[in-house]
Amino acid sequence: METGSVGIKNRTETQSIVEKTDLHQNLQDRFNESFAKVFNGGKPKISVDIFYSPHDTPEDMRGLSDQLKQTDVYIPEAFSWNRRVLSMLRDVSSGEIDPGKLSRRIRRNYSGVFRNSLEEIYDSKKAITLVDVRSDAKLRTESDGAWDYLPSLDGSFAEALNYTKTFVSNLSSYIARREDYILSQVTPRKIKELIEQYPWLRDKKEIKILLSLGSGHAPMPDDFSRTSFTDEAIIKSKLGEQISDDLASKVFLENFLDTILLGQFSTSRYWLTKDTKKIVRLKRIIIGQLNYQDAQRIFDYCKSNRFFPRSEFERIFKEKSIIFPENEKELDELLAKS
């Protein structure tokens, strides 16, 4: 990390191009076209669904199991995959290897989220394919650092906000290119290989396809009450909207709050749940009560003291009568009221 900057690993995924396209509909169209070419026009009915979710903890994948039950083809998010990864996923789905044996087979520990995903598909007999960015793709190397939020403390707060807007713009642009890449991978050749691997698909009158993607790829919601401010900024940027100073200041606050209160001090009372969706809503409620001046105050504190401003956050919370829930039950009660 450079001197005079605060390094925060942003957990949000990246995004999109300036075109106002609907990824879900585009995927549906691409699968329809590709299946039609493979089946010479007499294709089965194709339906495509997307499971959008953060992927920080295993609890984030809650709900995937129910959707998998209704699915014929599952396409997990698998950034930087290769043929070996695809083969392993297919072995898990067929029941040939269980997640525990897979852990020993690849000789390294993998995240709880990945383990949970493997357990969901284990022995499910679902057809598996991948369309995400491959390990040897140029787009893979371009991702390095894309998620790192590193606002400098050497300049002014206005400069930090301009950096935040640029960060969001670059991130959304990258996500858009990643989505374009995913669309480009849905080809007749991919479908032909899938059917050769799973010939029973040829006899189905309807094929249901499920993809899993990070929450940063989600379309514009009716409201953002269940969306992080960072995801809100990314989604809006992806659609060509300008990011306001107010939203940029909330992205700034959210990334600090995420690291200071909900990440770095994960053994403190602030780490109330492993459900990222609940954490996102909690942060949304808290930061929604803060303003541009609060964000500037946090920035000035960091600039003067050169360390994470947990105590300054707590002073602001006290001034504004913002009280954190002490346990998950209190958290659930707070969320139920919001």
Phi, psi and chi 1 to 4 in degrees:
 res  aa     phi    psi   chi1   chi2   chi3   chi4
   1 MET       -  137.9 -175.5 -170.3  -53.6      -
   2 GLU   -74.0  151.3  -65.9 -178.2    2.7      -
   3 THR   -64.4  138.7  -57.4      -      -      -
   4 GLY    84.1   19.7      -      -      -      -
   5 SER  -134.5  157.1   67.7      -      -      -
   6 VAL  -111.7  120.3  175.7      -      -      -
   7 GLY   -94.4  123.5      -      -      -      -
   8 ILE  -131.7  124.9  -62.9  175.6      -      -
   9 LYS   -80.8  107.8 -175.5   71.6  173.8 -179.9
  10 ASN   -74.8  131.5 -170.3  -41.2      -      -
  11 ARG   -88.1   -7.3  -63.5  179.3 -178.6 -179.3
  12 THR   -81.7  141.6  -52.9      -      -      -
  13 GLU   -78.0  165.6  -67.2 -139.7  -27.5      -
  14 THR   -95.3  170.2   17.1      -      -      -
  15 GLN  -142.8 -139.7  -94.9  163.3  -60.7      -
  16 SER  -113.1  172.4  -79.8      -      -      -
  17 ILE   -86.6  173.7 -132.9  156.6      -      -
  18 VAL   -75.9  -17.7 -178.2      -      -      -
  19 GLU   -66.2  139.4  -66.3 -179.9   44.5      -
  20 LYS   -89.2   73.1  -63.6 -176.0  178.4 -180.0
  21 THR  -104.8  157.6   55.7      -      -      -
  22 ASP  -104.0  107.0 -177.6  -17.8      -      -
  23 LEU   -57.5  -43.4  176.4   62.3      -      -
  24 HIS   -58.7  -50.5 -167.8  167.2      -      -
  25 GLN   -65.3  -38.9 -174.5   58.9   54.6      -
  26 ASN   -63.4  -39.1  -73.2  -18.6      -      -
  27 LEU   -64.5  -43.4  -78.8  166.6      -      -
  28 GLN   -57.7  -45.4  178.7   74.9   58.2      -
  29 ASP   -64.4  -43.1  -67.2  -16.4      -      -
  30 ARG   -64.6  -41.7  -68.0  -69.2  -63.7 -130.3
  31 PHE   -66.3  -40.7  -84.8  107.1      -      -
  32 ASN   -59.7  -47.5  -83.8  -32.5      -      -
  33 GLU   -63.3  -43.3  -66.4  167.2    4.2      -
  34 SER   -69.4  -42.2  -63.4      -      -      -
  35 PHE   -64.8  -38.9  -90.3   95.2      -      -
  36 ALA   -60.9  -39.3      -      -      -      -
  37 LYS   -69.7  -38.3  -70.3  179.8  179.4  179.2
  38 VAL   -69.8  -37.3  172.1      -      -      -
  39 PHE   -93.9    9.7  -78.1   79.9      -      -
  40 ASN    54.5   41.6  -63.8  -42.3      -      -
  41 GLY    94.2  -27.5      -      -      -      -
  42 GLY   -93.3   50.0      -      -      -      -
  43 LYS   -77.0  158.5   69.6  175.0 -179.3   62.9
  44 PRO   -72.1  167.4   26.6  -34.6      -      -
  45 LYS   -68.9  133.3  178.1 -178.3  176.9 -178.5
  46 ILE  -114.4  128.1  -54.8  -61.9      -      -
  47 SER  -125.9  134.5   60.9      -      -      -
  48 VAL  -119.1  131.7  177.2      -      -      -
  49 ASP  -128.8  155.7 -158.8    0.4      -      -
  50 ILE  -126.0  129.8  -57.7  177.0      -      -
  51 PHE   -96.4  102.9  178.9   79.6      -      -
  52 TYR   -90.7  131.8  -64.4  107.9      -      -
  53 SER  -164.1  148.2  174.5      -      -      -
  54 PRO   -64.8  165.5   19.4  -25.9      -      -
  55 HIS  -142.0   58.9   32.8   57.3      -      -
  56 ASP   -97.1  -34.2  -65.9  -28.7      -      -
  57 THR  -135.2  159.3   69.0      -      -      -
  58 PRO   -56.7  -31.4  -26.8   35.4      -      -
  59 GLU   -63.7  -22.1  -74.2   77.0    4.5      -
  60 ASP   -66.3  -20.4  -65.9  -23.8      -      -
  61 MET   -89.4    6.3  -54.7  -54.0  -71.3      -
  62 ARG   -60.0  132.4 -170.4  176.5  -62.0  146.9
  63 GLY   104.2  -20.4      -      -      -      -
  64 LEU   -65.0  -39.3  175.6   61.9      -      -
  65 SER   -57.5  -44.3  179.0      -      -      -
  66 ASP   -64.2  -39.4  -70.1  -22.2      -      -
  67 GLN   -71.2  -33.9  -72.3 -167.3 -105.3      -
  68 LEU   -62.9  -33.9  -86.4  174.3      -      -
  69 LYS   -60.6  -27.8  -68.6  174.8 -176.1  176.5
  70 GLN   -97.5   10.6  -49.1  -59.7  -39.7      -
  71 THR  -110.1  145.5  -63.4      -      -      -
  72 ASP   -98.6  -41.6  -60.1  -57.6      -      -
  73 VAL  -120.9  125.2  178.8      -      -      -
  74 TYR  -113.0  131.5  178.8   50.2      -      -
  75 ILE  -122.5   92.4  -53.5  176.7      -      -
  76 PRO   -72.1  154.6   25.7  -32.0      -      -
  77 GLU   -67.9  128.9 -172.3  170.5   32.2      -
  78 ALA  -150.5   68.0      -      -      -      -
  79 PHE   -60.9  133.3 -172.3   79.1      -      -
  80 SER    67.4   41.7 -169.7      -      -      -
  81 TRP   -84.8  164.7   67.7  -81.4      -      -
  82 ASN  -140.0 -179.3   54.0   35.9      -      -
  83 ARG   -62.0  -32.3  -65.2  -61.9  -58.8 -178.5
  84 ARG   -65.1  -42.1 -179.2  167.2  174.3 -100.9
  85 VAL   -62.0  -44.9  170.3      -      -      -
  86 LEU   -61.2  -43.0  176.1   58.5      -      -
  87 SER   -62.0  -41.8  177.1      -      -      -
  88 MET   -64.8  -42.6  -70.6 -169.9  -62.2      -
  89 LEU   -62.0  -39.2  -71.0  170.6      -      -
  90 ARG   -68.5  -35.9  -74.3  175.4  168.9  172.8
  91 ASP   -65.9  -37.1  -74.3  -11.7      -      -
  92 VAL   -67.4  -45.3  171.3      -      -      -
  93 SER   -62.5  -36.0  178.9      -      -      -
  94 SER   -78.0  -12.8   68.2      -      -      -
  95 GLY    87.7    5.9      -      -      -      -
  96 GLU   -71.8  -26.1  -68.3 -178.9   33.4      -
  97 ILE  -144.4  133.9 -177.6  170.4      -      -
  98 ASP   -91.8  163.3   65.1   51.2      -      -
  99 PRO   -55.5  -36.7  -28.6   36.8      -      -
 100 GLY   -64.1  -45.6      -      -      -      -
 101 LYS   -65.6  -34.4  -70.1 -179.9  179.5  178.4
 102 LEU   -63.5  -38.4  179.0   58.0      -      -
 103 SER   -58.8  -43.2  178.6      -      -      -
 104 ARG   -71.8  -32.6  -65.7 -171.4  -68.8  -87.0
 105 ARG   -67.2  -38.7  176.7  168.5  151.4 -176.4
 106 ILE   -89.2   -4.5   61.0  179.9      -      -
 107 ARG    59.0   35.5  -63.8 -177.5 -178.8  179.1
 108 ARG  -158.7  158.7   63.8  177.6  174.7   84.0
 109 ASN   -80.0  144.8  -66.4  -37.7      -      -
 110 TYR  -122.6  162.8   44.6   77.8      -      -
 111 SER   -62.9  157.6   71.0      -      -      -
 112 GLY   -61.6  -33.1      -      -      -      -
 113 VAL   -64.5  -45.7  177.1      -      -      -
 114 PHE   -64.7  -41.9 -176.1   57.0      -      -
 115 ARG   -61.0  -43.8  171.1   64.5 -178.4 -103.4
 116 ASN   -61.6  -41.4 -176.8  -95.2      -      -
 117 SER   -62.6  -40.7  -61.2      -      -      -
 118 LEU   -63.8  -41.0  -67.6  176.4      -      -
 119 GLU   -65.5  -33.0  -69.6  174.6  -11.6      -
 120 GLU   -66.7  -38.0  -66.6  -72.6    0.4      -
 121 ILE   -94.1   -6.6   66.1  172.3      -      -
 122 TYR   -57.4  125.2  173.4   60.4      -      -
 123 ASP    57.4   25.0 -156.6   25.6      -      -
 124 SER   -81.8  -16.7   64.5      -      -      -
 125 LYS    64.5   23.1  -55.6  -62.0 -171.0  -73.0
 126 LYS   -79.4  144.4  -56.8  -59.9  179.3 -176.5
 127 ALA   -71.4  134.4      -      -      -      -
 128 ILE  -121.0  133.2  -55.7  -68.8      -      -
 129 THR  -145.2  170.8 -167.6      -      -      -
 130 LEU  -133.0  142.8  -62.8  173.2      -      -
 131 VAL  -131.9    4.9  -64.2      -      -      -
 132 ASP   -76.0  178.0 -150.5  -20.2      -      -
 133 VAL   -64.2  125.6  177.1      -      -      -
 134 ARG   -75.9  160.4  -68.8  178.4   58.5  106.1
 135 SER   -64.1  -26.3   60.9      -      -      -
 136 ASP   -98.7    8.0   57.1   -5.0      -      -
 137 ALA   -80.1  146.5      -      -      -      -
 138 LYS   -59.7  -35.8 -179.4 -179.0  178.2 -177.8
 139 LEU   -62.6  -25.9 -158.9   57.8      -      -
 140 ARG   -64.8  -47.1  162.9   64.0 -173.6   86.5
 141 THR   -69.2  -27.8   59.4      -      -      -
 142 GLU   -72.4  -10.9  -66.8  175.4    3.0      -
 143 SER   -80.6  -16.2   72.0      -      -      -
 144 ASP   -57.5  121.8  -65.1  -20.5      -      -
 145 GLY    82.2   -4.6      -      -      -      -
 146 ALA   -62.4  -28.2      -      -      -      -
 147 TRP   -97.4    1.4  -67.1  -84.3      -      -
 148 ASP   -87.4  117.5  -66.5  -20.4      -      -
 149 TYR   -95.5  111.9 -178.2   66.5      -      -
 150 LEU  -130.4   67.3  -57.6  165.7      -      -
 151 PRO   -68.6  133.8   26.6  -34.3      -      -
 152 SER   -77.6  143.7  172.5      -      -      -
 153 LEU  -100.5    4.8  -60.6  176.7      -      -
 154 ASP   -83.5  -24.0  -70.0  -29.9      -      -
 155 GLY  -100.8 -151.1      -      -      -      -
 156 SER   -94.0  169.1   66.0      -      -      -
 157 PHE   -64.9  -36.9 -178.2   55.7      -      -
 158 ALA   -59.9  -38.7      -      -      -      -
 159 GLU   -67.5  -36.2  -71.0  172.3  -33.8      -
 160 ALA   -64.5  -38.1      -      -      -      -
 161 LEU   -69.4  -38.6  -72.1 -169.5      -      -
 162 ASN   -63.1  -38.8  -74.4  -26.3      -      -
 163 TYR   -61.5  -42.6  165.3   84.1      -      -
 164 THR   -61.0  -42.9  -59.4      -      -      -
 165 LYS   -64.5  -40.3  -66.8  175.8 -175.7  179.3
 166 THR   -66.2  -41.5  -59.8      -      -      -
 167 PHE   -57.5  -47.7  163.9   77.8      -      -
 168 VAL   -63.0  -43.6  168.3      -      -      -
 169 SER   -61.8  -45.6  176.9      -      -      -
 170 ASN   -65.0  -40.4  -69.5  -19.0      -      -
 171 LEU   -64.5  -45.3 -166.3   56.1      -      -
 172 SER   -66.2  -35.3   65.4      -      -      -
 173 SER   -64.8  -42.3  176.4      -      -      -
 174 TYR   -64.2  -43.0 -178.4   81.6      -      -
 175 ILE   -61.2  -39.9  -70.7  178.7      -      -
 176 ALA   -60.8  -43.2      -      -      -      -
 177 ARG   -66.7  -35.2  -73.7 -176.0  -71.6  132.1
 178 ARG   -65.7  -41.2 -178.4 -179.6  174.5 -169.7
 179 GLU   -65.2  -39.4  -69.3  174.4   -5.6      -
 180 ASP   -61.4  -39.9  -71.0  -16.9      -      -
 181 TYR   -61.9  -46.3  179.9   96.8      -      -
 182 ILE   -57.9  -44.9  -71.9  171.4      -      -
 183 LEU   -61.1  -39.2  -74.1  168.2      -      -
 184 SER   -66.5  -19.9   74.7      -      -      -
 185 GLN   -84.5  -10.8  -61.3  -54.5  -64.6      -
 186 VAL   -87.0   94.8 -178.2      -      -      -
 187 THR  -131.1  162.3   62.6      -      -      -
 188 PRO   -55.9  -35.8  -27.8   36.4      -      -
 189 ARG   -62.5  -41.7  179.4  179.1  178.6 -178.8
 190 LYS   -64.2  -42.0  175.0   76.7   68.6  174.4
 191 ILE   -68.5  -39.6  -59.6  -53.0      -      -
 192 LYS   -61.6  -43.2 -176.0  177.3  179.2 -179.0
 193 GLU   -64.1  -38.8 -173.0  -86.3  -23.7      -
 194 LEU   -63.0  -44.3 -178.0   67.1      -      -
 195 ILE   -70.2  -34.8  -67.7  172.1      -      -
 196 GLU   -63.9  -36.9  -71.4  174.6   -8.6      -
 197 GLN   -74.3  -33.9 -177.9   72.6   26.5      -
 198 TYR  -130.3   76.7  -57.1   99.5      -      -
 199 PRO   -61.2  -21.1   16.1  -28.2      -      -
 200 TRP   -63.6  -18.3   52.7  -92.6      -      -
 201 LEU   -64.5  -29.9  -72.6  171.3      -      -
 202 ARG   -64.7  -24.5 -172.8  174.0  -70.6  -82.5
 203 ASP   -92.7   -2.0  -60.6  -36.2      -      -
 204 LYS   -85.8  138.9  -67.0 -168.0   67.1   72.8
 205 LYS   -80.6  -23.4  -65.3 -178.5  178.9  179.9
 206 GLU  -139.5  133.9  179.1  178.4    4.8      -
 207 ILE  -117.8  121.4  -64.5  176.9      -      -
 208 LYS  -101.0  126.3  -63.7 -179.2  179.2 -179.8
 209 ILE  -115.5  132.5  -59.8  170.2      -      -
 210 LEU  -123.0  126.7  176.7   66.4      -      -
 211 LEU  -109.5  148.5  -67.6   87.3      -      -
 212 SER  -113.3  134.6   61.6      -      -      -
 213 LEU  -141.5  155.9  -72.1  172.6      -      -
 214 GLY   -66.5  158.7      -      -      -      -
 215 SER   -63.8  -21.5   55.1      -      -      -
 216 GLY   -67.0  -14.8      -      -      -      -
 217 HIS   -91.8   -5.0  -64.1  -86.6      -      -
 218 ALA   -64.8  153.1      -      -      -      -
 219 PRO   -74.2  173.2   27.7  -35.0      -      -
 220 MET   -62.0  120.2  177.9   80.6   81.9      -
 221 PRO   -79.7  166.5   30.6  -34.4      -      -
 222 ASP   -63.1  -36.3  -66.3  -28.5      -      -
 223 ASP  -147.2  163.4   69.9   83.0      -      -
 224 PHE  -102.5   19.1  -74.0   99.1      -      -
 225 SER   -64.1  -21.7   62.4      -      -      -
 226 ARG  -110.9   18.6  -64.1  173.7 -178.6  -91.6
 227 THR  -120.4  140.5  -52.9      -      -      -
 228 SER   -65.5  155.7   71.1      -      -      -
 229 PHE   -64.4  -32.3  -75.8  105.3      -      -
 230 THR   -66.4  -44.5  -54.4      -      -      -
 231 ASP   -64.6  -39.1  -86.4  -13.4      -      -
 232 GLU   -57.9  -46.3  176.9 -177.3  -14.4      -
 233 ALA   -63.6  -40.7      -      -      -      -
 234 ILE   -64.8  -46.1  -71.8  171.7      -      -
 235 ILE   -62.2  -43.9  -69.1  168.4      -      -
 236 LYS   -66.2  -41.4  -73.2 -178.6  174.6  179.4
 237 SER   -63.8  -38.2  178.1      -      -      -
 238 LYS   -61.6  -30.0 -166.9  166.9   77.1  167.2
 239 LEU   -92.0    7.9  -64.7  174.1      -      -
 240 GLY    88.3    7.8      -      -      -      -
 241 GLU   -80.8  146.6  -67.2 -170.4   23.8      -
 242 GLN   -77.9  141.3  -65.8  -64.6  -44.6      -
 243 ILE   -89.1  122.6  -55.6  -56.4      -      -
 244 SER   -74.1  162.4   67.0      -      -      -
 245 ASP   -61.3  -37.4  -75.2  -11.3      -      -
 246 ASP   -63.1  -46.5  180.0   67.1      -      -
 247 LEU   -67.1  -40.2 -179.7   54.1      -      -
 248 ALA   -61.2  -39.1      -      -      -      -
 249 SER   -66.9  -32.1   70.0      -      -      -
 250 LYS   -73.8  -34.5  -75.1  179.5  165.7   51.8
 251 VAL   -63.1  -43.4  171.5      -      -      -
 252 PHE   -57.3  -50.8  171.7   85.2      -      -
 253 LEU   -63.1  -41.4  -74.8  168.6      -      -
 254 GLU   -62.9  -42.1 -177.7  173.3   64.5      -
 255 ASN   -68.1  -36.1  -81.1  -81.0      -      -
 256 PHE   -69.1  -46.3  -87.1   91.7      -      -
 257 LEU   -62.1  -39.7 -176.5   63.0      -      -
 258 ASP   -60.2  -46.0 -172.2   36.9      -      -
 259 THR   -76.1  -43.7  -61.9      -      -      -
 260 ILE   -75.5  -48.1  -60.8  158.1      -      -
 261 LEU   -99.0  -26.9  -59.7 -178.7      -      -
 262 LEU  -117.3   -2.6  -57.7  173.8      -      -
 263 GLY  -124.0  -67.9      -      -      -      -
 264 GLN   -62.0  -38.8 -176.0  176.1  -10.4      -
 265 PHE  -102.3   55.9  -61.6   97.7      -      -
 266 SER   -68.7  -13.0   59.7      -      -      -
 267 THR   -92.6   -1.7   58.7      -      -      -
 268 SER   -81.7  177.0   77.4      -      -      -
 269 ARG   -67.9  -12.0   66.9 -172.4  178.2   92.2
 270 TYR   -79.3  -16.2  -61.4  112.9      -      -
 271 TRP   -90.3   86.6 -167.8 -106.9      -      -
 272 LEU   -90.8  -23.7  -58.6  173.0      -      -
 273 THR  -156.7  156.4  175.5      -      -      -
 274 LYS   -95.2    4.6  -67.1 -177.2  178.8  179.8
 275 ASP   -87.9  104.1 -171.6  -28.3      -      -
 276 THR   -60.4  -32.4  -56.4      -      -      -
 277 LYS   -64.1  -36.1  -66.4  176.3 -176.6  177.3
 278 LYS   -68.7  -40.8  -69.9 -177.1 -178.5 -179.5
 279 ILE   -62.0  -42.0  -66.0  -65.1      -      -
 280 VAL   -59.9  -45.0  165.2      -      -      -
 281 ARG   -66.2  -38.7  -68.5 -177.1   61.7 -161.0
 282 LEU   -62.8  -47.4  173.9   61.7      -      -
 283 LYS   -61.6  -37.1  -70.9 -170.2  -66.5 -179.0
 284 ARG   -62.2  -42.5 -175.9   93.5 -166.8 -176.0
 285 ILE   -65.1  -44.5  -68.4  169.0      -      -
 286 ILE   -67.7  -52.1  -66.5  168.0      -      -
 287 ILE   -69.3  -26.6  -64.7  169.4      -      -
 288 GLY   -62.2  -20.8      -      -      -      -
 289 GLN   -92.2   -2.8  -61.5  177.1   69.0      -
 290 LEU  -102.3  160.5  -53.7 -178.1      -      -
 291 ASN  -130.7 -175.7   54.8   35.0      -      -
 292 TYR   -56.9  -42.7 -179.0   96.6      -      -
 293 GLN   -64.8  -35.7  -71.7   71.7   29.6      -
 294 ASP   -64.8  -41.4  -64.6  -38.8      -      -
 295 ALA   -63.1  -42.0      -      -      -      -
 296 GLN   -65.2  -36.4 -175.5  159.1   14.8      -
 297 ARG   -63.0  -42.3  178.3  173.8  162.9 -178.7
 298 ILE   -63.7  -43.3  -68.4  -65.5      -      -
 299 PHE   -60.4  -48.1  174.2   85.1      -      -
 300 ASP   -61.6  -37.1  -69.0  -18.9      -      -
 301 TYR   -63.8  -46.5 -179.5   90.5      -      -
 302 CYS   -61.6  -41.1  -70.2      -      -      -
 303 LYS   -64.6  -38.7 -173.9  171.3 -177.4  176.6
 304 SER   -78.4  -35.5  -61.0      -      -      -
 305 ASN  -104.5  -17.6  -65.6  -82.4      -      -
 306 ARG    60.9   31.1  -64.5  -70.7  169.9  173.2
 307 PHE  -152.1  167.5   56.9   85.2      -      -
 308 PHE   -61.0  135.4  -68.3  134.3      -      -
 309 PRO   -90.4   49.9   36.1  -36.2      -      -
 310 ARG   -58.8  -46.1 -178.3  179.4 -176.4 -178.7
 311 SER   -64.1  -35.4   59.4      -      -      -
 312 GLU   -69.5  -38.8 -170.8   66.4   10.8      -
 313 PHE   -56.4  -47.9  -97.2  114.9      -      -
 314 GLU   -64.5  -34.2  -67.9 -178.6  -25.9      -
 315 ARG   -65.3  -41.6  -84.7 -169.4  -74.7  -88.2
 316 ILE   -64.7  -42.4  -67.2  173.9      -      -
 317 PHE   -59.7  -41.5  -64.7  157.6      -      -
 318 LYS   -65.1  -42.6 -173.6  174.6 -178.7  179.8
 319 GLU   -61.8  -35.9  -68.4  169.2    9.8      -
 320 LYS   -97.0    6.8  -67.1  177.4  176.4  -76.3
 321 SER    57.6   38.0  -60.2      -      -      -
 322 ILE   -90.5  118.7  -61.7  172.8      -      -
 323 ILE  -114.8  126.7  -58.9  174.7      -      -
 324 PHE   -76.4  141.2  -94.4   72.7      -      -
 325 PRO   -64.1  149.0   21.0  -30.7      -      -
 326 GLU   -89.0  -18.0  -65.2  -74.6  -13.4      -
 327 ASN  -154.3  175.3   51.5   55.0      -      -
 328 GLU   -67.7  -30.5 -168.9  159.1   11.3      -
 329 LYS   -62.9  -45.7 -179.8 -179.0  177.8 -178.0
 330 GLU   -64.8  -37.0  -69.9 -176.4    8.3      -
 331 LEU   -60.7  -46.8  171.8   60.7      -      -
 332 ASP   -62.7  -37.3  -70.4  -20.2      -      -
 333 GLU   -66.0  -39.9  -69.8  172.3   -5.6      -
 334 LEU   -64.4  -45.1  172.5   64.1      -      -
 335 LEU   -65.8  -33.2  -62.0 -179.3      -      -
 336 ALA   -66.0  -27.3      -      -      -      -
 337 LYS   -84.4  -14.0  -64.5  175.4 -176.7  176.9
 338 SER   -95.6      -  -57.5      -      -      -
